[in-house]
Amino acid sequence: MSLKRRHSTTQNASEQLQVLMSTLIKTMSKFRLAVIQLHVTKVKADNLSRARRLIREAAGQGAQVVVLPECFNSPYGSSFFPEYAETIPGESSQVLSEVAKETRVYLVGGSLPEADSGKLYNTCPVFGPDGSLLLKHRKIHLFDIDVPGKIRFQESETLSPGSRLSVFETPYCKIGVGICYDMRFAELAQLYAKKGCHLLVYPGAFNMTTGPAHWELLQRARALDNQVYVATASPARDETASYVAWGYSTVVSPWGEVLSKAGSEEAVIYADIDLEYLTDVRQQIPINAQRRTDLYTVNAVKED
Ligand SMILES: O=C(O)CCC(=O)C(=O)O
C-alpha cells in the first residue's frame, strides 16, 4: 500500500471514529423518562402486578428511566404504614428488582413503608438495569402540617426521617431523589444540583388542598432555580380513599416549562430528557457562574 493511500485510510478510520464518538455522546445525552401514575388500592398484590405491567409498557415505549409514585404498594395514611411495612430487600423490592432486570431500566421505585430495626421509614428503593439495589432514599422531611379546616397530617406519628441525600449515576446523568414533602426544601434540590444532578425525581402524593396550590409551582421552581429537569410521580386520584392524592404527575424542563403532565387518572407519561438542551439553558442564563458565593452558600452538613 502506498504511503499516501495508508494515510488516507488512517484518516478515514479516525473520521469514522469521531463520527461514532459524537453519535454516541449525542445518544447518551438524550434519554426517555417514563413516570407512572399508578392507581393504588388496598390490595398489595394488585398494586405490584399493575406496577409491573406498566413498567413493562414504559420500557416497550423506549423508556430508560422509570419512576413510580410515593406509596405505590399501599394506601397513603398513618394507619396503613405499619400494616404494609416491609424490609428492603423484601417482597415488593424483589418484584421491582426483577422487573428492572427484565426490562433493563433504571427504576425509581416510588416509595413504600419500610421497617428496619423497630422503626418505620417512607423509603424509595432505586434499582439498576441489572436488578441491583442502587440506593434507598428515606424521606428526609416528614410531612407534618396542619391547615385548619383543610388538612392535618403527621407522618412523624408513625415514621422516622431519613438522614441521607440520595444521588445515583446513570450513563446519561446523575439523578437526585426526594420524596414528596422533600420537594418543598429548596436547599436539598440545590445540593443535588451542586453534586452534579441534572434530573431530580420526586415520587409524591400531594392532596386536594396543597395539590392545586403548590404541586406544579414547586416543581417549576426547583427546575428553574437549579436549571435541572424535575419529575414527579403521584398515585392516581381515588376519591374513595381516606387520603385523596392530587395526581398530575409532571415532568418540567430546566427552562421551567411543563413537558408532560398526567391528569388525575392512571397513566404513563413520557419525556425525552435532553442534556444538551440543559447545557444550552445554563450557558444562556449562567446563574451558576454568577452566584455570589462570597456572600452566601448552601452546604451539606453531613457527607456520606
Ligand atoms: O407538601 C405537601 O403539601 C404534601 C406532602 C405530602 O403529601 C407528602 O409528603 O407525602
The ligand as a Gaussian input file, in Angstrom:
#p B3LYP/6-31G(d) Opt

LIG

0 1
 O      -46.262000      19.092000      50.894000
 C      -47.429000      18.778000      50.681000
 O      -48.303000      19.605000      50.554000
 C      -47.824000      17.351000      50.564000
 C      -46.752000      16.440000      51.038000
 C      -47.144000      15.031000      51.089000
 O      -48.244000      14.668000      50.773000
 C      -46.163000      14.049000      51.486000
 O      -45.052000      14.402000      51.857000
 O      -46.490000      12.851000      51.431000

